[in-house]
Amino acid sequence: MKKLKIFLLISVLGLLFSCTTQNTKLNTESPYRKQVDSILNLMTLDEKIGQTVLFTSGWDVTGPSMNDNYKEYIKQGKVGAVFNAFTTRYTKELQQIAVEETRLGIPLLFGYDVIHGHRTIFPIPLAESCSWDMKLIEKSARIAATEASAEGIHWTFAPMVDIARDPRWGRISEGAGEDTYLGSRIAKARVRGFQGDNLSKENTILACAKHFAAYGAAQAGRDYHTVDMSERELRSIYLPPFKAAVDEGVATFMTSFNELDGIPASANTFLLKDILRNEWGFKGFVVTDYTSINEMIPHGYAKDEKHAGELATNAGVDMDMQGSVYLNHLKLLIEEGKVSEEQINSAVRRILEMKFSLGLFDNPYRYIDPEREKETVLSKHHLETARKVARESMVLLKNENHLLPLSKEKKIALIGPLANDEASIIGNWSAAGDRKGAAVSVLEGFIKKIGEENIRYEKGCEIIGGDFSRFNKAVEVTRNSDVIVMVMGEHQNMSGEAASRTNLSLPGLQRDLIKSIKKTGKPIVLILMNGRPLTLTWEDQNVAAILETWFPGTMGGHAVADIIFGDDNPSGKLTTTFPRNVGQIPVYYNMKNTGRPIDPNKPDEKYKSKYLDVSNKPLYPFGYGLSYTSFTYDVNINDKVFRPNSEIIVSAKITNTGDYDGEEIAQLYIHDKVRSITPPLKELKGFKKISLKKGESKTITFSISTNDLRFYDQEMNYRYEPGEFELFVGGSSDLPFTHSFELMELNK
Ligand code: BGC
């Protein structure tokens, strides 16, 4: 009875104060401050600590799990948030314990890794980034939030906004690729999608910008490994997508597993206080990544868990995911004066503010609605959108003699370990995706498109392993075919977390299988599914067409068929460079020059910055991607002199000169020729995606302001310098500069 009364008091307070709707721009002062403080006044220290504890339920564990009795912890008020719990039935059961069986009845927050869809699985984030389509990316996150929120989830651990320049790192699949400008735009689109325009709506969820920071720069691409870089590199390349997420009102941040310049991210006051709170004014709460507080011990930074807890709290970590450190040690740390209670109050305030903003104090069960769950999950509209996003995410890497698209009358031999796959096709982090049943394989997509009679299928080999006993069968099915389509790549678990690789070629016997099939002399189309760039130098030389589909999601098979048989025209462009071999890594488009660049007219000259055995150029550069049609560009610039307080306007007339309607992603690159910090060779500064009918022309414009020309100078000021700049607009990053302008001295 007493418990119920306190909860009622909280509810009334909630109702009184929540009449104003909370929009998603959370970086202003919270409108819930008063009711949060009134609850805080009722709380014991133990109850406060409980709010800073996040535990996994028994489902979908991604690391060492320390607690099997999370239900008992909830009952004792020792847990404020739970992750890996969803479905209306399960979340209701747990929420009831928190609301009805704890003294204050404070509702739980349910978190989950809703990374690229919830039940309807969209292409992996790296794939989606290749669409360069902000509206579509936002929509995919919106749908993910709609489905997740219908199943009791309040909070996603996404978007991952880590810039990644090393394809050995398996988590490159979870982000938006290698470019900071594009990555920042995508970070905003995803935050908008998850959080919608108003967090108090039932179909919006809290987003979480992760992993703060520089996790993608792990040495040698080995997951969780050391990161050490200059502050300039950190601020120029790795931080802007996080700042973009803050500007978009992201509700929460997650720290990263790595150390940065000798200090683990979860104890890094430079990152968590100086930058995140003081410079950027972030008002949401910060959660650790999994047991990263405990991991400070093997890092050699803390002598024991209590010490680690002290370091994390004092650095500004509000919530401990899974590590039990706050639960077990915070009280003593406060009693000993090593951590102030005010620090814990601030953390609890931020956490409760989010619970208020979701409306959980009005109704803790408002996200738990079986009717909405039934209507929403895997709805027709969601599946259709997933199919569209998958098509837009695919990148055509090669298409010799216009082999693609295939006519629907052709006889097809469909071969390969991923051709009839319904598990890997939805990729890694497809946690709640329905693996059996909902996902459409390529075989199924082809049958639906052209009928069973024109297709002969054989697996040929496994993704990994050395069994070539089915090679003969694979050769056999090619017998009466006109064209051979091979579906190959990685298993879904070969990218994502803890999935670093040093050999990036097609795993197992897959290349050997292509070699055997190639002997038939028939044209081969290679359809790839993979979570990272692969080294495809041999494949590029030996097959006629290559379509990169990444892991395209639930509707993947239909989307592949749409592209292969020409119902849609591929338009995706790479957001990550494909190296020729692993030795070239890191290789990315915006590298710097050296004092000894290669002279293109004397490629063999000694004492130049190059390899003896391979070109400096990657196999497929950033921004690259073919279409069934072709485009020409006619670029103009309004002035050769950039005067103070003005802009440079670049216009590009783009014409579809081929035989198909199509979409083109036009990219603007700029090069600052001389400045007080050496510049990258080029930097993406704008892009536009346009759709052009066969023979049609359209003119697009880009305006360049001085803001686009800023960099971190020697004193770490973000500014621009006068001088000459070059630029080009085109359909890939590896094109030559065509125009230039001069930025005048400001006082001229
Ligand atoms: C990952 C995070 C994820 C968390 C919870 C960790 O292992 O690094 O990205 O959000 O698990 O599942």
Boltz pocket constraint, residues with backbone or C-beta under 6 A from the ligand:
constraints:
  - pocket:
      binder: B
      contacts: [[A, 60], [A, 62], [A, 63], [A, 113], [A, 157], [A, 210], [A, 289], [A, 290], [A, 497]]
      max_distance: 6.0
